[in-house]
Amino acid sequence: MKKTTVLWIILSLLFLIIFNAIFFLVGGTDHNASVWISYTFIHFAYFMLLITPALTRKGKSAFIFGITLYSISTAYFLLSFVTGIIFILIAAENINTTLLVQLCIAGLYGIFLISNMIANERTVDTEEKRHHEIAFVKDASAKLKGILENVKDKETKKNIEKVYDAIYSSPAKSHEDLAGTENSIIDSISKLEYEVKAGNKEQIQITADEVLTAINERNRSLLQRNK
């Protein structure tokens, strides 16, 4: 285990060690139900604070997601801790008020936490969709540019440049219905790369024409869907 990980674990346990030491040394072990309820909710709030990083959805905005969720968990822990300490000091015989207040605080925390997690999921899904939409033109252009660097024959290079210009000038924003078409174009470009390496000039021309036709068809279909 890394030294950093060990230090984080020790840091995380410090609150529990100090809180429990004070709780039992000052108050002993003989407490009524309302005190144990507050004791339990304080520990639950701290546990949620510790696991909050694991609840953060990975993505481009993960840092922002993490700050938001951690702020919510921190606010819940502080509120639960302060409220719990008050109820521990009061040590009411009737558990109803203690339980009701702690449940309300936990319920509000759950609503805020889950709502933000749902919003984060939607944001990441949108980011992934956007990334997929712009990835096709970017990836295909990069692949064709790499192919052009290995072409020496002027006529062959001119044919491939037409394909490159067509894909480079294509709309970046795509549509999910065209995923199959775009994957097919990428496969055809890979085939074109193979033909260039093999030096098969006639097949290069055929494949280049096929890719160019497919790109134009993709762009026409995209235009129709965006109307």
One Martini backbone bead per residue (centre of mass of N, CA, C, O) as a GRO file, in nm:
protein
  227
    1MET     BB    1   0.097   0.036   0.022
    2LYS     BB    2   0.081   0.354  -0.001
    3LYS     BB    3   0.169   0.622   0.184
    4THR     BB    4  -0.065   0.810   0.105
    5THR     BB    5  -0.294   0.614   0.175
    6VAL     BB    6  -0.224   0.582   0.474
    7LEU     BB    7  -0.254   0.883   0.547
    8TRP     BB    8  -0.555   0.906   0.468
    9ILE     BB    9  -0.658   0.699   0.668
   10ILE     BB   10  -0.559   0.837   0.922
   11LEU     BB   11  -0.710   1.103   0.875
   12SER     BB   12  -0.998   0.971   0.869
   13LEU     BB   13  -0.968   0.846   1.175
   14LEU     BB   14  -0.932   1.086   1.369
   15PHE     BB   15  -1.222   1.165   1.431
   16LEU     BB   16  -1.317   0.894   1.547
   17ILE     BB   17  -1.113   0.878   1.774
   18ILE     BB   18  -1.172   1.148   1.918
   19PHE     BB   19  -1.478   1.128   1.950
   20ASN     BB   20  -1.484   0.853   2.106
   21ALA     BB   21  -1.301   0.933   2.337
   22ILE     BB   22  -1.480   1.161   2.447
   23PHE     BB   23  -1.751   1.013   2.470
   24PHE     BB   24  -1.646   0.782   2.676
   25LEU     BB   25  -1.479   0.947   2.886
   26VAL     BB   26  -1.712   1.150   2.962
   27GLY     BB   27  -1.991   0.954   2.930
   28GLY     BB   28  -1.949   0.676   2.866
   29THR     BB   29  -2.183   0.383   2.820
   30ASP     BB   30  -2.438   0.517   2.962
   31HIS     BB   31  -2.714   0.542   2.746
   32ASN     BB   32  -2.963   0.651   2.577
   33ALA     BB   33  -3.130   0.630   2.280
   34SER     BB   34  -3.092   0.929   2.177
   35VAL     BB   35  -2.783   0.921   2.186
   36TRP     BB   36  -2.737   0.679   1.991
   37ILE     BB   37  -2.870   0.811   1.751
   38SER     BB   38  -2.672   1.048   1.722
   39TYR     BB   39  -2.418   0.879   1.705
   40THR     BB   40  -2.498   0.730   1.443
   41PHE     BB   41  -2.546   0.981   1.254
   42ILE     BB   42  -2.261   1.091   1.271
   43HIS     BB   43  -2.126   0.842   1.143
   44PHE     BB   44  -2.286   0.843   0.882
   45ALA     BB   45  -2.201   1.125   0.784
   46TYR     BB   46  -1.897   1.057   0.774
   47PHE     BB   47  -1.913   0.822   0.580
   48MET     BB   48  -2.032   0.988   0.341
   49LEU     BB   49  -1.791   1.178   0.319
   50LEU     BB   50  -1.580   0.953   0.246
   51ILE     BB   51  -1.754   0.831  -0.017
   52THR     BB   52  -1.804   1.065  -0.220
   53PRO     BB   53  -1.577   1.025  -0.436
   54ALA     BB   54  -1.715   0.748  -0.537
   55LEU     BB   55  -1.983   0.914  -0.649
   56THR     BB   56  -1.819   1.032  -0.874
   57ARG     BB   57  -1.837   1.106  -1.195
   58LYS     BB   58  -1.672   1.046  -1.467
   59GLY     BB   59  -1.503   1.324  -1.637
   60LYS     BB   60  -1.452   1.642  -1.741
   61SER     BB   61  -1.641   1.735  -1.470
   62ALA     BB   62  -1.538   1.592  -1.206
   63PHE     BB   63  -1.441   1.826  -1.027
   64ILE     BB   64  -1.716   1.966  -1.001
   65PHE     BB   65  -1.874   1.729  -0.896
   66GLY     BB   66  -1.703   1.687  -0.639
   67ILE     BB   67  -1.752   1.961  -0.506
   68THR     BB   68  -2.057   1.944  -0.484
   69LEU     BB   69  -2.084   1.677  -0.323
   70TYR     BB   70  -1.890   1.757  -0.093
   71SER     BB   71  -2.055   1.999   0.007
   72ILE     BB   72  -2.306   1.840   0.084
   73SER     BB   73  -2.168   1.641   0.283
   74THR     BB   74  -2.046   1.854   0.468
   75ALA     BB   75  -2.308   1.992   0.552
   76TYR     BB   76  -2.434   1.738   0.673
   77PHE     BB   77  -2.221   1.674   0.885
   78LEU     BB   78  -2.230   1.941   1.043
   79LEU     BB   79  -2.532   1.932   1.110
   80SER     BB   80  -2.532   1.651   1.244
   81PHE     BB   81  -2.319   1.713   1.458
   82VAL     BB   82  -2.448   1.952   1.603
   83THR     BB   83  -2.720   1.817   1.657
   84GLY     BB   84  -2.606   1.570   1.806
   85ILE     BB   85  -2.468   1.717   2.040
   86ILE     BB   86  -2.724   1.844   2.154
   87PHE     BB   87  -2.874   1.571   2.207
   88ILE     BB   88  -2.657   1.452   2.389
   89LEU     BB   89  -2.677   1.672   2.612
   90ILE     BB   90  -2.981   1.635   2.666
   91ALA     BB   91  -3.086   1.339   2.682
   92ALA     BB   92  -3.355   1.237   2.595
   93GLU     BB   93  -3.603   1.006   2.659
   94ASN     BB   94  -3.731   1.090   2.401
   95ILE     BB   95  -3.684   0.988   2.057
   96ASN     BB   96  -3.859   1.141   1.850
   97THR     BB   97  -3.710   1.410   1.799
   98THR     BB   98  -3.434   1.301   1.726
   99LEU     BB   99  -3.522   1.116   1.492
  100LEU     BB  100  -3.675   1.324   1.320
  101VAL     BB  101  -3.445   1.526   1.271
  102GLN     BB  102  -3.236   1.326   1.150
  103LEU     BB  103  -3.418   1.226   0.918
  104CYS     BB  104  -3.459   1.500   0.780
  105ILE     BB  105  -3.165   1.561   0.724
  106ALA     BB  106  -3.108   1.299   0.565
  107GLY     BB  107  -3.328   1.341   0.353
  108LEU     BB  108  -3.222   1.607   0.234
  109TYR     BB  109  -2.950   1.496   0.157
  110GLY     BB  110  -3.052   1.277  -0.037
  111ILE     BB  111  -3.188   1.468  -0.236
  112PHE     BB  112  -2.941   1.642  -0.311
  113LEU     BB  113  -2.748   1.415  -0.391
  114ILE     BB  114  -2.919   1.263  -0.607
  115SER     BB  115  -2.983   1.504  -0.787
  116ASN     BB  116  -2.685   1.560  -0.859
  117MET     BB  117  -2.620   1.280  -0.974
  118ILE     BB  118  -2.823   1.294  -1.205
  119ALA     BB  119  -2.710   1.552  -1.334
  120ASN     BB  120  -2.428   1.432  -1.385
  121GLU     BB  121  -2.513   1.203  -1.572
  122ARG     BB  122  -2.631   1.387  -1.793
  123THR     BB  123  -2.373   1.545  -1.850
  124VAL     BB  124  -2.194   1.306  -1.934
  125ASP     BB  125  -2.374   1.204  -2.163
  126THR     BB  126  -2.347   1.465  -2.326
  127GLU     BB  127  -2.039   1.461  -2.354
  128GLU     BB  128  -2.019   1.184  -2.495
  129LYS     BB  129  -2.195   1.256  -2.734
  130ARG     BB  130  -2.025   1.496  -2.831
  131HIS     BB  131  -1.764   1.337  -2.871
  132HIS     BB  132  -1.881   1.145  -3.084
  133GLU     BB  133  -1.970   1.364  -3.290
  134ILE     BB  134  -1.658   1.484  -3.328
  135ALA     BB  135  -1.474   1.226  -3.378
  136PHE     BB  136  -1.503   1.146  -3.672
  137VAL     BB  137  -1.363   1.381  -3.824
  138LYS     BB  138  -1.103   1.375  -3.659
  139ASP     BB  139  -1.018   1.077  -3.709
  140ALA     BB  140  -1.039   1.068  -4.018
  141SER     BB  141  -0.841   1.300  -4.080
  142ALA     BB  142  -0.594   1.178  -3.937
  143LYS     BB  143  -0.582   0.919  -4.109
  144LEU     BB  144  -0.554   1.057  -4.389
  145LYS     BB  145  -0.300   1.220  -4.324
  146GLY     BB  146  -0.122   0.969  -4.279
  147ILE     BB  147  -0.154   0.855  -4.564
  148LEU     BB  148  -0.038   1.100  -4.728
  149GLU     BB  149   0.258   1.076  -4.610
  150ASN     BB  150   0.288   0.782  -4.784
  151VAL     BB  151   0.249   0.932  -5.057
  152LYS     BB  152   0.400   0.967  -5.390
  153ASP     BB  153   0.190   0.959  -5.590
  154LYS     BB  154   0.020   1.212  -5.741
  155GLU     BB  155  -0.252   1.084  -5.822
  156THR     BB  156  -0.309   0.941  -5.557
  157LYS     BB  157  -0.293   1.193  -5.379
  158LYS     BB  158  -0.528   1.344  -5.513
  159ASN     BB  159  -0.751   1.141  -5.440
  160ILE     BB  160  -0.711   1.155  -5.128
  161GLU     BB  161  -0.750   1.464  -5.099
  162LYS     BB  162  -1.051   1.458  -5.163
  163VAL     BB  163  -1.126   1.298  -4.914
  164TYR     BB  164  -1.006   1.488  -4.705
  165ASP     BB  165  -1.170   1.742  -4.782
  166ALA     BB  166  -1.449   1.614  -4.730
  167ILE     BB  167  -1.406   1.545  -4.426
  168TYR     BB  168  -1.301   1.825  -4.323
  169SER     BB  169  -1.583   1.974  -4.432
  170SER     BB  170  -1.749   1.832  -4.244
  171PRO     BB  171  -1.970   1.796  -4.015
  172ALA     BB  172  -1.915   1.749  -3.679
  173LYS     BB  173  -2.202   1.718  -3.618
  174SER     BB  174  -2.393   1.452  -3.544
  175HIS     BB  175  -2.571   1.129  -3.554
  176GLU     BB  176  -2.683   0.835  -3.419
  177ASP     BB  177  -2.790   0.712  -3.698
  178LEU     BB  178  -2.474   0.736  -3.827
  179ALA     BB  179  -2.279   0.531  -3.691
  180GLY     BB  180  -2.261   0.306  -3.905
  181THR     BB  181  -2.155   0.480  -4.139
  182GLU     BB  182  -1.899   0.586  -3.994
  183ASN     BB  183  -1.771   0.309  -3.939
  184SER     BB  184  -1.751   0.234  -4.239
  185ILE     BB  185  -1.561   0.463  -4.319
  186ILE     BB  186  -1.328   0.388  -4.133
  187ASP     BB  187  -1.286   0.108  -4.259
  188SER     BB  188  -1.223   0.218  -4.547
  189ILE     BB  189  -0.973   0.378  -4.462
  190SER     BB  190  -0.817   0.128  -4.370
  191LYS     BB  191  -0.820   0.000  -4.647
  192LEU     BB  192  -0.668   0.232  -4.788
  193GLU     BB  193  -0.411   0.201  -4.623
  194TYR     BB  194  -0.346  -0.083  -4.722
  195GLU     BB  195  -0.329  -0.016  -5.029
  196VAL     BB  196  -0.097   0.183  -5.005
  197LYS     BB  197   0.111  -0.020  -4.887
  198ALA     BB  198   0.070  -0.218  -5.141
  199GLY     BB  199   0.047  -0.040  -5.417
  200ASN     BB  200  -0.261  -0.039  -5.524
  201LYS     BB  201  -0.374   0.179  -5.747
  202GLU     BB  202  -0.653   0.077  -5.843
  203GLN     BB  203  -0.774   0.021  -5.555
  204ILE     BB  204  -0.740   0.304  -5.446
  205GLN     BB  205  -0.945   0.439  -5.634
  206ILE     BB  206  -1.190   0.272  -5.551
  207THR     BB  207  -1.184   0.329  -5.245
  208ALA     BB  208  -1.188   0.638  -5.260
  209ASP     BB  209  -1.465   0.655  -5.400
  210GLU     BB  210  -1.623   0.513  -5.175
  211VAL     BB  211  -1.559   0.713  -4.949
  212LEU     BB  212  -1.667   0.967  -5.089
  213THR     BB  213  -1.958   0.866  -5.118
  214ALA     BB  214  -2.009   0.814  -4.815
  215ILE     BB  215  -1.963   1.103  -4.718
  216ASN     BB  216  -2.184   1.240  -4.887
  217GLU     BB  217  -2.413   1.069  -4.769
  218ARG     BB  218  -2.378   1.151  -4.478
  219ASN     BB  219  -2.422   1.459  -4.522
  220ARG     BB  220  -2.706   1.439  -4.639
  221SER     BB  221  -2.837   1.294  -4.399
  222LEU     BB  222  -2.767   1.513  -4.191
  223LEU     BB  223  -2.920   1.746  -4.324
  224GLN     BB  224  -3.203   1.616  -4.304
  225ARG     BB  225  -3.204   1.584  -3.984
  226ASN     BB  226  -3.151   1.912  -3.937
  227LYS     BB  227  -3.432   2.034  -4.052
   0.00000   0.00000   0.00000
